[in-house]
C-alpha cells in the first residue's frame, strides 16, 4: 500500500513537472512577438482547463485565474491584454518549474485577517495583482469608500500584497513596502499586512 501511494506521488510529481515545462514553452511562444491576440488567449485558457495538475498549483493557479478573469465578460480590453502579457513575462522569467518548488516568501509577513472594512480605511498596494492592474485595484478601494496611499506611512491601515508578489520576493527579500510596514508594526502602529485573497474577499 505504501509503495502504491509512493508511486502515485512520484507520478503526480512527474506530471506536474512535465506540465510546467510544457506551459513554460507555450508561454514563451505566446509572448515572443510581445503581443497577445484573442485566439492566443482563448488557446491558453483551453490548455489550462485541460491541464488541471498545473492550473491548480502555484504558480499555474495564478495564471489560470487571470486568464479566466480576462475572458469572463467576452470582451478583452487592451489593458487586460497587457496585464496578461505582463503575467506571462513574470512567470516565464521565474521559470515555472522552479517557481512550483519555491515557497511564496511574501506569505511570511502576512497577518491572518479574513474580514476587514474597506470604507474609511487607508490602503497601500504592493506587488502584482491577480485581480486586475494596480490602477483598477486602487479604484476598487476608492469606489467602496476607502482611501489609497502610494507609500507606507504610520497612518496606514492595510498593506495589501498582490498574489504574484514581486521579483524581489522570489529571491528572498520582502520588498521595501513590506519592510517599512513591519518596522512600523514593531513600533506599535496598527498596520495590517494582508494577502490579495483576503482583500478580494472583502470587496
N, CA and C atoms as an extended XYZ file, in Angstrom:
609
Properties=species:S:1:pos:R:3:atomname:S:1:resname:S:1:resid:I:1 pbc="F F F"
N         0.832       -1.200        0.000 N   UNK     1
C         0.000        0.000        0.000 CA  UNK     1
C         0.876        1.263        0.000 C   UNK     1
N         1.936        1.222        0.846 N   UNK     2
C         2.841        2.367        0.906 CA  UNK     2
C         3.500        2.593       -0.444 C   UNK     2
N         3.925        1.484       -1.061 N   UNK     3
C         4.574        1.599       -2.362 CA  UNK     3
C         3.628        2.166       -3.411 C   UNK     3
N         2.336        1.788       -3.328 N   UNK     4
C         1.350        2.300       -4.268 CA  UNK     4
C         1.238        3.813       -4.161 C   UNK     4
N         1.099        4.322       -2.915 N   UNK     5
C         0.969        5.769       -2.729 CA  UNK     5
C         2.250        6.495       -3.103 C   UNK     5
N         3.389        5.863       -2.846 N   UNK     6
C         4.662        6.470       -3.237 CA  UNK     6
C         4.754        6.597       -4.753 C   UNK     6
N         4.294        5.548       -5.453 N   UNK     7
C         4.310        5.590       -6.918 CA  UNK     7
C         3.356        6.650       -7.440 C   UNK     7
N         2.188        6.773       -6.778 N   UNK     8
C         1.226        7.794       -7.170 CA  UNK     8
C         1.807        9.196       -6.997 C   UNK     8
N         2.507        9.400       -5.886 N   UNK     9
C         3.116       10.704       -5.619 CA  UNK     9
C         4.186       11.029       -6.650 C   UNK     9
N         4.976       10.016       -6.998 N   UNK    10
C         6.032       10.216       -7.994 CA  UNK    10
C         5.419       10.508       -9.362 C   UNK    10
N         4.351        9.780       -9.697 N   UNK    11
C         3.686       10.004      -10.988 CA  UNK    11
C         3.101       11.403      -11.062 C   UNK    11
N         2.492       11.854       -9.951 N   UNK    12
C         1.910       13.203       -9.918 CA  UNK    12
C         3.008       14.246      -10.060 C   UNK    12
N         4.118       14.019       -9.362 N   UNK    13
C         5.242       14.958       -9.426 CA  UNK    13
C         5.788       15.050      -10.848 C   UNK    13
N         5.912       13.912      -11.495 N   UNK    14
C         6.413       13.901      -12.862 CA  UNK    14
C         5.465       14.613      -13.817 C   UNK    14
N         4.159       14.379      -13.616 N   UNK    15
C         3.165       15.037      -14.471 CA  UNK    15
C         3.196       16.549      -14.269 C   UNK    15
N         3.343       16.981      -12.999 N   UNK    16
C         3.405       18.411      -12.712 CA  UNK    16
C         4.618       19.040      -13.377 C   UNK    16
N         5.777       18.391      -13.242 N   UNK    17
C         6.995       18.929      -13.845 CA  UNK    17
C         6.874       18.996      -15.370 C   UNK    17
N         6.296       17.958      -15.955 N   UNK    18
C         6.134       17.939      -17.403 CA  UNK    18
C         5.173       19.034      -17.866 C   UNK    18
N         4.077       19.207      -17.114 N   UNK    19
C         3.097       20.237      -17.475 CA  UNK    19
C         3.692       21.627      -17.316 C   UNK    19
N         4.470       21.842      -16.246 N   UNK    20
C         5.106       23.144      -16.045 CA  UNK    20
C         6.074       23.451      -17.181 C   UNK    20
N         6.842       22.451      -17.588 N   UNK    21
C         7.785       22.662      -18.685 CA  UNK    21
C         7.048       22.967      -19.978 C   UNK    21
N         5.938       22.248      -20.201 N   UNK    22
C         5.148       22.484      -21.413 CA  UNK    22
C         4.531       23.880      -21.393 C   UNK    22
N         4.038       24.295      -20.227 N   UNK    23
C         3.441       25.623      -20.113 CA  UNK    23
C         4.487       26.714      -20.293 C   UNK    23
N         5.687       26.481      -19.780 N   UNK    24
C         6.770       27.445      -19.971 CA  UNK    24
C         7.052       27.653      -21.457 C   UNK    24
N         7.165       26.550      -22.186 N   UNK    25
C         7.408       26.653      -23.624 CA  UNK    25
C         6.262       27.323      -24.347 C   UNK    25
N         5.037       26.993      -23.931 N   UNK    26
C         3.859       27.607      -24.539 CA  UNK    26
C         3.847       29.111      -24.292 C   UNK    26
N         4.108       29.516      -23.038 N   UNK    27
C         4.097       30.933      -22.691 CA  UNK    27
C         5.197       31.694      -23.428 C   UNK    27
N         6.379       31.082      -23.521 N   UNK    28
C         7.471       31.736      -24.244 CA  UNK    28
C         7.097       31.969      -25.701 C   UNK    28
N         6.404       30.996      -26.300 N   UNK    29
C         5.975       31.159      -27.682 CA  UNK    29
C         4.930       32.247      -27.832 C   UNK    29
N         4.013       32.328      -26.862 N   UNK    30
C         2.943       33.319      -26.933 CA  UNK    30
C         3.460       34.750      -26.819 C   UNK    30
N         4.495       34.946      -26.001 N   UNK    31
C         4.971       36.315      -25.779 CA  UNK    31
C         6.164       36.680      -26.664 C   UNK    31
N         6.544       35.760      -27.544 N   UNK    32
C         7.729       36.006      -28.372 CA  UNK    32
C         7.591       37.264      -29.217 C   UNK    32
N         6.376       37.537      -29.700 N   UNK    33
C         6.180       38.727      -30.530 CA  UNK    33
C         5.685       39.920      -29.706 C   UNK    33
N         5.716       39.771      -28.376 N   UNK    34
C         5.380       40.854      -27.436 CA  UNK    34
C         3.929       41.328      -27.543 C   UNK    34
N         3.054       40.443      -27.991 N   UNK    35
C         1.636       40.775      -28.034 CA  UNK    35
C         0.811       39.499      -27.922 C   UNK    35
N        -0.449       39.647      -27.504 N   UNK    36
C        -1.365       38.522      -27.380 CA  UNK    36
C        -2.658       38.861      -28.119 C   UNK    36
N        -3.049       38.002      -29.034 N   UNK    37
C        -4.334       38.231      -29.684 CA  UNK    37
C        -5.403       37.373      -29.005 C   UNK    37
N        -6.658       37.585      -29.372 N   UNK    38
C        -7.757       36.882      -28.716 CA  UNK    38
C        -7.644       35.370      -28.879 C   UNK    38
N        -7.256       34.917      -30.063 N   UNK    39
C        -7.147       33.480      -30.322 CA  UNK    39
C        -6.096       32.843      -29.420 C   UNK    39
N        -4.982       33.539      -29.196 N   UNK    40
C        -3.922       33.016      -28.329 CA  UNK    40
C        -4.391       32.928      -26.880 C   UNK    40
N        -5.132       33.932      -26.440 N   UNK    41
C        -5.641       33.923      -25.066 CA  UNK    41
C        -6.647       32.791      -24.883 C   UNK    41
N        -7.529       32.594      -25.855 N   UNK    42
C        -8.501       31.508      -25.788 CA  UNK    42
C        -7.801       30.151      -25.812 C   UNK    42
N        -6.741       30.032      -26.606 N   UNK    43
C        -5.963       28.790      -26.661 CA  UNK    43
C        -5.329       28.506      -25.307 C   UNK    43
N        -4.760       29.531      -24.687 N   UNK    44
C        -4.142       29.375      -23.374 CA  UNK    44
C        -5.178       28.941      -22.342 C   UNK    44
N        -6.365       29.537      -22.411 N   UNK    45
C        -7.436       29.159      -21.490 CA  UNK    45
C        -7.812       27.687      -21.651 C   UNK    45
N        -7.966       27.226      -22.893 N   UNK    46
C        -8.325       25.826      -23.138 CA  UNK    46
C        -7.227       24.896      -22.646 C   UNK    46
N        -5.966       25.274      -22.848 N   UNK    47
C        -4.854       24.436      -22.394 CA  UNK    47
C        -4.883       24.301      -20.875 C   UNK    47
N        -5.076       25.400      -20.173 N   UNK    48
C        -5.112       25.365      -18.712 CA  UNK    48
C        -6.303       24.559      -18.201 C   UNK    48
N        -7.432       24.643      -18.885 N   UNK    49
C        -8.606       23.858      -18.494 CA  UNK    49
C        -8.320       22.361      -18.623 C   UNK    49
N        -7.522       21.983      -19.611 N   UNK    50
C        -7.209       20.566      -19.827 CA  UNK    50
C        -6.094       20.061      -18.917 C   UNK    50
N        -5.275       20.954      -18.392 N   UNK    51
C        -4.120       20.550      -17.582 CA  UNK    51
C        -4.293       21.063      -16.147 C   UNK    51
N        -5.268       20.470      -15.439 N   UNK    52
C        -5.580       20.960      -14.099 CA  UNK    52
C        -4.476       20.682      -13.095 C   UNK    52
N        -3.559       19.756      -13.405 N   UNK    53
C        -2.477       19.470      -12.470 CA  UNK    53
C        -1.600       20.701      -12.259 C   UNK    53
N        -1.419       21.511      -13.309 N   UNK    54
C        -0.631       22.728      -13.172 CA  UNK    54
C        -1.525       23.944      -12.929 C   UNK    54
N        -2.765       23.906      -13.444 N   UNK    55
C        -3.673       25.039      -13.283 CA  UNK    55
C        -4.158       25.197      -11.844 C   UNK    55
N        -4.026       24.147      -11.044 N   UNK    56
C        -4.479       24.198       -9.644 CA  UNK    56
C        -3.331       24.335       -8.664 C   UNK    56
N        -2.115       24.518       -9.151 N   UNK    57
C        -0.933       24.642       -8.304 CA  UNK    57
C        -0.261       25.975       -8.561 C   UNK    57
N         0.390       26.527       -7.519 N   UNK    58
C         1.224       27.698       -7.715 CA  UNK    58
C         2.358       27.344       -8.658 C   UNK    58
N         2.670       28.160       -9.674 N   UNK    59
C         2.059       29.440       -9.997 CA  UNK    59
C         1.001       29.366      -11.104 C   UNK    59
N         0.701       28.127      -11.562 N   UNK    60
C        -0.277       27.986      -12.621 CA  UNK    60
C        -1.662       28.452      -12.227 C   UNK    60
N        -1.983       28.351      -10.917 N   UNK    61
C        -3.301       28.790      -10.466 CA  UNK    61
C        -3.477       30.296      -10.647 C   UNK    61
N        -2.406       31.040      -10.466 N   UNK    62
C        -2.461       32.497      -10.646 CA  UNK    62
C        -2.723       32.834      -12.113 C   UNK    62
N        -2.003       32.163      -12.996 N   UNK    63
C        -2.183       32.397      -14.428 CA  UNK    63
C        -3.593       32.004      -14.857 C   UNK    63
N        -4.072       30.872      -14.365 N   UNK    64
C        -5.408       30.386      -14.721 CA  UNK    64
C        -6.481       31.384      -14.279 C   UNK    64
N        -6.358       31.889      -13.059 N   UNK    65
C        -7.326       32.853      -12.540 CA  UNK    65
C        -7.332       34.125      -13.379 C   UNK    65
N        -6.154       34.567      -13.776 N   UNK    66
C        -6.080       35.807      -14.543 CA  UNK    66
C        -6.658       35.627      -15.947 C   UNK    66
N        -6.385       34.495      -16.573 N   UNK    67
C        -6.934       34.244      -17.907 CA  UNK    67
C        -8.462       34.184      -17.846 C   UNK    67
N        -8.995       33.489      -16.843 N   UNK    68
C       -10.454       33.396      -16.710 CA  UNK    68
C       -11.080       34.765      -16.486 C   UNK    68
N       -10.402       35.607      -15.695 N   UNK    69
C       -10.919       36.950      -15.446 CA  UNK    69
C       -10.937       37.784      -16.725 C   UNK    69
N        -9.924       37.613      -17.558 N   UNK    70
C        -9.814       38.385      -18.797 CA  UNK    70
C       -10.940       38.039      -19.776 C   UNK    70
N       -11.286       36.752      -19.867 N   UNK    71
C       -12.265       36.338      -20.884 CA  UNK    71
C       -13.685       36.237      -20.320 C   UNK    71
N       -13.874       36.516      -19.027 N   UNK    72
C       -15.152       36.267      -18.364 CA  UNK    72
C       -16.328       37.028      -18.979 C   UNK    72
N       -16.074       38.270      -19.426 N   UNK    73
C       -17.186       39.072      -19.955 CA  UNK    73
C       -17.269       39.035      -21.484 C   UNK    73
N       -16.409       38.227      -22.104 N   UNK    74
C       -16.456       38.094      -23.546 CA  UNK    74
C       -15.780       39.209      -24.323 C   UNK    74
N       -15.249       40.209      -23.607 N   UNK    75
C       -14.562       41.334      -24.249 CA  UNK    75
C       -13.176       41.474      -23.624 C   UNK    75
N       -12.141       41.419      -24.440 N   UNK    76
C       -10.766       41.541      -23.951 CA  UNK    76
C       -10.262       42.934      -24.279 C   UNK    76
N       -10.086       43.753      -23.242 N   UNK    77
C        -9.612       45.120      -23.455 CA  UNK    77
C        -8.098       45.128      -23.630 C   UNK    77
N        -7.575       46.225      -24.135 N   UNK    78
C        -6.124       46.344      -24.306 CA  UNK    78
C        -5.412       46.333      -22.963 C   UNK    78
N        -6.058       46.904      -21.947 N   UNK    79
C        -5.456       46.892      -20.606 CA  UNK    79
C        -5.374       45.470      -20.069 C   UNK    79
N        -6.452       44.699      -20.247 N   UNK    80
C        -6.448       43.304      -19.808 CA  UNK    80
C        -5.416       42.497      -20.585 C   UNK    80
N        -5.312       42.769      -21.878 N   UNK    81
C        -4.353       42.070      -22.726 CA  UNK    81
C        -2.923       42.342      -22.243 C   UNK    81
N        -2.633       43.616      -21.945 N   UNK    82
C        -1.309       43.979      -21.462 CA  UNK    82
C        -1.013       43.390      -20.097 C   UNK    82
N        -2.046       43.352      -19.246 N   UNK    83
C        -1.884       42.787      -17.909 CA  UNK    83
C        -1.549       41.295      -17.986 C   UNK    83
N        -2.229       40.580      -18.865 N   UNK    84
C        -1.966       39.160      -19.044 CA  UNK    84
C        -0.584       38.926      -19.642 C   UNK    84
N        -0.193       39.781      -20.558 N   UNK    85
C         1.140       39.679      -21.152 CA  UNK    85
C         2.206       39.859      -20.078 C   UNK    85
N         2.006       40.823      -19.186 N   UNK    86
C         2.939       41.032      -18.075 CA  UNK    86
C         2.997       39.815      -17.166 C   UNK    86
N         1.837       39.177      -16.939 N   UNK    87
C         1.785       37.978      -16.106 CA  UNK    87
C         2.638       36.863      -16.700 C   UNK    87
N         2.500       36.653      -17.993 N   UNK    88
C         3.279       35.614      -18.655 CA  UNK    88
C         4.767       35.919      -18.589 C   UNK    88
N         5.112       37.194      -18.738 N   UNK    89
C         6.527       37.566      -18.652 CA  UNK    89
C         7.085       37.284      -17.255 C   UNK    89
N         6.299       37.623      -16.232 N   UNK    90
C         6.736       37.387      -14.851 CA  UNK    90
C         6.935       35.900      -14.582 C   UNK    90
N         5.975       35.101      -15.000 N   UNK    91
C         6.044       33.677      -14.707 CA  UNK    91
C         7.121       32.976      -15.520 C   UNK    91
N         7.233       33.316      -16.780 N   UNK    92
C         8.281       32.712      -17.603 CA  UNK    92
C         9.656       33.170      -17.131 C   UNK    92
N         9.742       34.434      -16.719 N   UNK    93
C        11.012       34.955      -16.221 CA  UNK    93
C        11.487       34.243      -14.979 C   UNK    93
N        10.522       33.734      -14.188 N   UNK    94
C        10.878       32.998      -12.988 CA  UNK    94
C        11.000       31.508      -13.218 C   UNK    94
N        10.707       31.033      -14.443 N   UNK    95
C        10.739       29.623      -14.808 CA  UNK    95
C         9.739       28.843      -13.962 C   UNK    95
N         8.632       28.488      -14.578 N   UNK    96
C         7.509       27.876      -13.878 CA  UNK    96
C         7.884       26.620      -13.110 C   UNK    96
N         8.775       25.808      -13.665 N   UNK    97
C         9.103       24.565      -12.977 CA  UNK    97
C         9.801       24.837      -11.651 C   UNK    97
N        10.643       25.880      -11.595 N   UNK    98
C        11.319       26.208      -10.339 CA  UNK    98
C        10.391       26.958       -9.388 C   UNK    98
N         9.521       27.811       -9.938 N   UNK    99
C         8.570       28.524       -9.079 CA  UNK    99
C         7.632       27.561       -8.380 C   UNK    99
N         7.270       26.462       -9.038 N   UNK   100
C         6.377       25.480       -8.435 CA  UNK   100
C         7.011       24.853       -7.197 C   UNK   100
N         8.349       24.859       -7.138 N   UNK   101
C         9.053       24.286       -5.999 CA  UNK   101
C         9.291       25.310       -4.886 C   UNK   101
N         9.206       26.599       -5.210 N   UNK   102
C         9.643       27.643       -4.282 CA  UNK   102
C         8.512       28.093       -3.364 C   UNK   102
N         8.818       28.397       -2.090 N   UNK   103
C         7.796       28.944       -1.203 CA  UNK   103
C         7.476       30.372       -1.595 C   UNK   103
N         6.248       30.791       -1.336 N   UNK   104
C         5.875       32.179       -1.608 CA  UNK   104
C         6.321       33.007       -0.406 C   UNK   104
N         7.496       33.574       -0.535 N   UNK   105
C         8.119       34.264        0.587 CA  UNK   105
C         7.223       35.359        1.139 C   UNK   105
N         6.412       35.988        0.269 N   UNK   106
C         5.591       37.102        0.730 CA  UNK   106
C         4.564       36.703        1.773 C   UNK   106
N         4.265       35.412        1.930 N   UNK   107
C         3.282       34.977        2.916 CA  UNK   107
C         3.816       35.047        4.341 C   UNK   107
N         5.125       35.093        4.507 N   UNK   108
C         5.705       35.042        5.846 CA  UNK   108
C         5.327       36.238        6.705 C   UNK   108
N         5.120       37.380        6.095 N   UNK   109
C         4.857       38.600        6.859 CA  UNK   109
C         3.370       38.902        7.001 C   UNK   109
N         2.515       38.013        6.500 N   UNK   110
C         1.095       38.343        6.439 CA  UNK   110
C         0.378       38.167        7.772 C   UNK   110
N        -0.574       39.073        8.032 N   UNK   111
C        -1.484       38.909        9.165 CA  UNK   111
C        -2.652       38.043        8.705 C   UNK   111
N        -3.165       37.252        9.588 N   UNK   112
C        -4.200       36.296        9.216 CA  UNK   112
C        -5.607       36.848        9.219 C   UNK   112
N        -5.792       38.064        8.743 N   UNK   113
C        -7.130       38.652        8.706 CA  UNK   113
C        -7.942       38.065        7.553 C   UNK   113
N        -9.202       37.777        7.821 N   UNK   114
C       -10.094       37.292        6.770 CA  UNK   114
C       -11.280       38.225        6.552 C   UNK   114
N       -11.456       39.218        7.441 N   UNK   115
C       -12.586       40.131        7.303 CA  UNK   115
C       -12.201       41.503        7.844 C   UNK   115
N       -12.280       42.519        7.025 N   UNK   116
C       -11.972       43.878        7.469 CA  UNK   116
C       -12.720       44.863        6.596 C   UNK   116
N       -12.828       46.070        7.073 N   UNK   117
C       -13.630       47.092        6.396 CA  UNK   117
C       -12.813       47.814        5.332 C   UNK   117
N       -13.420       48.043        4.184 N   UNK   118
C       -12.798       48.838        3.126 CA  UNK   118
C       -13.075       50.324        3.357 C   UNK   118
N       -14.337       50.644        3.643 N   UNK   119
C       -14.746       52.042        3.824 CA  UNK   119
C       -13.987       52.699        4.962 C   UNK   119
N       -13.559       53.945        4.719 N   UNK   120
C       -12.883       54.779        5.722 CA  UNK   120
C       -11.525       54.238        6.154 C   UNK   120
N       -10.978       53.277        5.429 N   UNK   121
C        -9.658       52.738        5.755 CA  UNK   121
C        -8.651       53.192        4.702 C   UNK   121
N        -7.389       53.298        5.129 N   UNK   122
C        -6.317       53.723        4.229 CA  UNK   122
C        -5.511       52.510        3.787 C   UNK   122
N        -5.409       52.309        2.472 N   UNK   123
C        -4.738       51.149        1.893 CA  UNK   123
C        -3.508       51.572        1.096 C   UNK   123
N        -2.528       50.671        1.080 N   UNK   124
C        -1.399       50.785        0.166 CA  UNK   124
C        -1.260       49.421       -0.497 C   UNK   124
N        -1.017       49.400       -1.804 N   UNK   125
C        -0.914       48.152       -2.546 CA  UNK   125
C         0.523       47.937       -2.997 C   UNK   125
N         0.975       46.674       -2.940 N   UNK   126
C         2.334       46.371       -3.367 CA  UNK   126
C         2.363       45.041       -4.102 C   UNK   126
N         3.260       44.913       -5.050 N   UNK   127
C         3.356       43.689       -5.830 CA  UNK   127
C         2.435       43.716       -7.034 C   UNK   127
N         2.302       42.575       -7.680 N   UNK   128
C         1.474       42.454       -8.878 CA  UNK   128
C         0.229       41.653       -8.517 C   UNK   128
N        -0.935       42.100       -9.005 N   UNK   129
C        -2.211       41.561       -8.558 CA  UNK   129
C        -2.872       40.665       -9.591 C   UNK   129
N        -3.506       39.593       -9.102 N   UNK   130
C        -4.301       38.712       -9.938 CA  UNK   130
C        -5.596       39.413      -10.330 C   UNK   130
N        -6.173       40.155       -9.402 N   UNK   131
C        -7.486       40.777       -9.573 CA  UNK   131
C        -7.550       41.665      -10.817 C   UNK   131
N        -6.541       42.503      -10.988 N   UNK   132
C        -6.540       43.477      -12.087 CA  UNK   132
C        -5.237       44.262      -12.032 C   UNK   132
N        -4.965       45.091      -13.029 N   UNK   133
C        -3.822       46.002      -12.921 CA  UNK   133
C        -3.955       46.894      -11.684 C   UNK   133
N        -2.833       47.395      -11.205 N   UNK   134
C        -2.799       48.140       -9.941 CA  UNK   134
C        -3.806       49.294       -9.925 C   UNK   134
N        -3.918       50.030      -11.015 N   UNK   135
C        -4.828       51.176      -11.047 CA  UNK   135
C        -6.278       50.745      -10.811 C   UNK   135
N        -6.665       49.612      -11.376 N   UNK   136
C        -8.031       49.122      -11.186 CA  UNK   136
C        -8.245       48.640       -9.754 C   UNK   136
N        -7.218       48.055       -9.149 N   UNK   137
C        -7.306       47.624       -7.745 CA  UNK   137
C        -7.506       48.840       -6.840 C   UNK   137
N        -6.769       49.907       -7.118 N   UNK   138
C        -6.920       51.125       -6.323 CA  UNK   138
C        -8.317       51.715       -6.490 C   UNK   138
N        -8.829       51.679       -7.718 N   UNK   139
C       -10.177       52.188       -7.966 CA  UNK   139
C       -11.223       51.360       -7.226 C   UNK   139
N       -10.973       50.060       -7.104 N   UNK   140
C       -11.899       49.189       -6.372 CA  UNK   140
C       -11.977       49.595       -4.904 C   UNK   140
N       -10.865       50.040       -4.349 N   UNK   141
C       -10.847       50.524       -2.958 CA  UNK   141
C       -11.592       51.845       -2.847 C   UNK   141
N       -11.267       52.779       -3.722 N   UNK   142
C       -11.857       54.123       -3.676 CA  UNK   142
C       -13.365       54.073       -3.885 C   UNK   142
N       -13.816       53.236       -4.824 N   UNK   143
C       -15.251       53.156       -5.119 CA  UNK   143
C       -16.051       52.584       -3.953 C   UNK   143
N       -15.357       51.936       -3.011 N   UNK   144
C       -16.031       51.373       -1.842 CA  UNK   144
C       -15.814       52.204       -0.591 C   UNK   144
N       -15.358       53.438       -0.777 N   UNK   145
C       -15.212       54.361        0.340 CA  UNK   145
C       -13.878       54.330        1.043 C   UNK   145
N       -12.936       53.579        0.515 N   UNK   146
C       -11.605       53.535        1.102 CA  UNK   146
C       -10.693       54.579        0.489 C   UNK   146
N        -9.502       54.725        1.050 N   UNK   147
C        -8.506       55.661        0.535 CA  UNK   147
C        -7.230       54.897        0.208 C   UNK   147
N        -6.458       55.454       -0.724 N   UNK   148
C        -5.253       54.779       -1.190 CA  UNK   148
C        -4.038       55.680       -0.999 C   UNK   148
N        -2.981       55.111       -0.461 N   UNK   149
C        -1.701       55.806       -0.320 CA  UNK   149
C        -0.679       55.101       -1.209 C   UNK   149
N         0.199       55.866       -1.827 N   UNK   150
C         1.233       55.281       -2.668 CA  UNK   150
C         2.457       54.837       -1.859 C   UNK   150
N         2.470       55.166       -0.584 N   UNK   151
C         3.603       54.790        0.266 CA  UNK   151
C         3.099       54.317        1.622 C   UNK   151
N         3.960       53.633        2.347 N   UNK   152
C         3.622       53.133        3.681 CA  UNK   152
C         3.928       54.218        4.706 C   UNK   152
N         2.897       54.634        5.443 N   UNK   153
C         3.059       55.633        6.496 CA  UNK   153
C         2.484       55.084        7.795 C   UNK   153
N         2.692       55.813        8.880 N   UNK   154
C         2.173       55.382       10.177 CA  UNK   154
C         0.652       55.439       10.233 C   UNK   154
N         0.038       56.183        9.321 N   UNK   155
C        -1.418       56.309        9.298 CA  UNK   155
C        -2.088       55.175        8.516 C   UNK   155
N        -1.292       54.340        7.878 N   UNK   156
C        -1.830       53.277        7.034 CA  UNK   156
C        -2.581       52.247        7.876 C   UNK   156
N        -3.704       51.761        7.325 N   UNK   157
C        -4.443       50.679        7.977 CA  UNK   157
C        -4.065       49.309        7.409 C   UNK   157
N        -3.969       49.228        6.066 N   UNK   158
C        -3.713       47.933        5.442 CA  UNK   158
C        -2.703       48.057        4.295 C   UNK   158
N        -1.735       47.170        4.297 N   UNK   159
C        -0.851       46.992        3.147 CA  UNK   159
C        -1.280       45.697        2.483 C   UNK   159
N        -1.721       45.782        1.233 N   UNK   160
C        -2.232       44.617        0.509 CA  UNK   160
C        -1.140       44.093       -0.425 C   UNK   160
N        -0.818       42.816       -0.282 N   UNK   161
C         0.239       42.189       -1.068 CA  UNK   161
C        -0.370       41.433       -2.241 C   UNK   161
N        -0.010       41.814       -3.457 N   UNK   162
C        -0.529       41.166       -4.655 CA  UNK   162
C        -0.177       39.697       -4.719 C   UNK   162
N        -1.079       38.900       -5.307 N   UNK   163
C        -0.904       37.458       -5.361 CA  UNK   163
C         0.313       36.987       -6.131 C   UNK   163
N         0.815       37.815       -7.043 N   UNK   164
C         2.010       37.439       -7.797 CA  UNK   164
C         3.306       37.877       -7.120 C   UNK   164
N         3.187       38.597       -6.000 N   UNK   165
C         4.396       39.040       -5.315 CA  UNK   165
C         5.228       39.968       -6.169 C   UNK   165
N         6.517       39.776       -6.165 N   UNK   166
C         7.416       40.556       -6.999 CA  UNK   166
C         8.708       39.785       -7.189 C   UNK   166
N         9.545       40.266       -8.089 N   UNK   167
C        10.803       39.573       -8.355 CA  UNK   167
C        11.674       39.487       -7.107 C   UNK   167
N        11.646       40.545       -6.273 N   UNK   168
C        12.487       40.531       -5.077 CA  UNK   168
C        12.091       39.406       -4.138 C   UNK   168
N        10.782       39.201       -3.978 N   UNK   169
C        10.327       38.167       -3.039 CA  UNK   169
C        10.728       36.782       -3.495 C   UNK   169
N        10.802       36.577       -4.817 N   UNK   170
C        11.218       35.271       -5.312 CA  UNK   170
C        12.675       34.994       -4.950 C   UNK   170
N        13.413       36.032       -4.641 N   UNK   171
C        14.808       35.854       -4.260 CA  UNK   171
C        15.015       36.072       -2.766 C   UNK   171
N        13.925       36.052       -1.986 N   UNK   172
C        14.048       36.047       -0.536 CA  UNK   172
C        13.941       37.376        0.155 C   UNK   172
N        13.665       38.450       -0.556 N   UNK   173
C        13.542       39.758        0.075 CA  UNK   173
C        12.084       40.174        0.117 C   UNK   173
N        11.665       40.809        1.195 N   UNK   174
C        10.273       41.202        1.331 CA  UNK   174
C         9.900       42.360        0.415 C   UNK   174
N        10.822       43.239        0.096 N   UNK   175
C        10.468       44.448       -0.633 CA  UNK   175
C        10.317       45.598        0.350 C   UNK   175
N        10.562       46.806       -0.112 N   UNK   176
C        10.662       47.963        0.786 CA  UNK   176
C         9.359       48.297        1.488 C   UNK   176
N         8.209       48.138        0.818 N   UNK   177
C         6.938       48.487        1.449 CA  UNK   177
C         6.614       47.548        2.609 C   UNK   177
N         6.842       46.253        2.404 N   UNK   178
C         6.577       45.304        3.479 CA  UNK   178
C         7.549       45.528        4.633 C   UNK   178
N         8.804       45.767        4.310 N   UNK   179
C         9.788       46.016        5.367 CA  UNK   179
C         9.432       47.252        6.181 C   UNK   179
N         8.972       48.308        5.518 N   UNK   180
C         8.584       49.533        6.225 CA  UNK   180
C         7.356       49.274        7.101 C   UNK   180
N         6.383       48.529        6.568 N   UNK   181
C         5.185       48.212        7.353 CA  UNK   181
C         5.545       47.383        8.579 C   UNK   181
N         6.445       46.440        8.423 N   UNK   182
C         6.862       45.613        9.558 CA  UNK   182
C         7.601       46.456       10.597 C   UNK   182
N         8.380       47.408       10.122 N   UNK   183
C         9.087       48.317       11.039 CA  UNK   183
C         8.091       49.122       11.867 C   UNK   183
N         7.045       49.668       11.222 N   UNK   184
C         6.024       50.427       11.932 CA  UNK   184
C         5.231       49.540       12.887 C   UNK   184
N         4.960       48.299       12.477 N   UNK   185
C         4.232       47.368       13.340 CA  UNK   185
C         5.032       47.092       14.616 C   UNK   185
N         6.336       46.915       14.472 N   UNK   186
C         7.182       46.669       15.637 CA  UNK   186
C         7.185       47.868       16.576 C   UNK   186
N         6.965       49.065       16.009 N   UNK   187
C         6.944       50.282       16.819 CA  UNK   187
C         5.564       50.531       17.434 C   UNK   187
N         4.612       49.632       17.162 N   UNK   188
C         3.297       49.747       17.774 CA  UNK   188
C         2.205       50.315       16.891 C   UNK   188
N         2.496       50.596       15.617 N   UNK   189
C         1.464       51.127       14.721 CA  UNK   189
C         0.516       49.991       14.306 C   UNK   189
N        -0.784       50.249       14.324 N   UNK   190
C        -1.774       49.208       13.998 CA  UNK   190
C        -1.947       49.001       12.493 C   UNK   190
N        -0.874       48.598       11.847 N   UNK   191
C        -0.910       48.331       10.408 CA  UNK   191
C        -1.033       46.826       10.193 C   UNK   191
N        -1.913       46.435        9.272 N   UNK   192
C        -2.071       45.023        8.945 CA  UNK   192
C        -1.552       44.763        7.535 C   UNK   192
N        -0.818       43.679        7.390 N   UNK   193
C        -0.315       43.249        6.085 CA  UNK   193
C        -1.164       42.058        5.648 C   UNK   193
N        -1.890       42.215        4.545 N   UNK   194
C        -2.838       41.178        4.132 CA  UNK   194
C        -2.586       40.746        2.697 C   UNK   194
N        -2.928       39.516        2.413 N   UNK   195
C        -2.783       38.984        1.062 CA  UNK   195
C        -3.942       39.454        0.186 C   UNK   195
N        -3.692       39.508       -1.103 N   UNK   196
C        -4.729       39.903       -2.052 CA  UNK   196
C        -6.003       39.070       -1.900 C   UNK   196
N        -5.871       37.779       -1.600 N   UNK   197
C        -7.049       36.918       -1.479 CA  UNK   197
C        -7.994       37.415       -0.379 C   UNK   197
N        -7.426       37.815        0.765 N   UNK   198
C        -8.243       38.328        1.865 CA  UNK   198
C        -8.894       39.657        1.478 C   UNK   198
N        -8.127       40.489        0.805 N   UNK   199
C        -8.645       41.788        0.343 CA  UNK   199
C        -9.797       41.595       -0.633 C   UNK   199
N        -9.639       40.670       -1.580 N   UNK   200
C       -10.680       40.413       -2.572 CA  UNK   200
C       -11.958       39.909       -1.907 C   UNK   200
N       -11.815       39.101       -0.849 N   UNK   201
C       -12.979       38.562       -0.167 CA  UNK   201
C       -13.802       39.649        0.509 C   UNK   201
N       -13.165       40.792        0.781 N   UNK   202
C       -13.862       41.900        1.451 CA  UNK   202
C       -14.431       42.920        0.484 C   UNK   202
N       -14.141       42.778       -0.789 N   UNK   203
C       -14.648       43.741       -1.763 CA  UNK   203
C       -16.158       43.618       -1.932 C   UNK   203
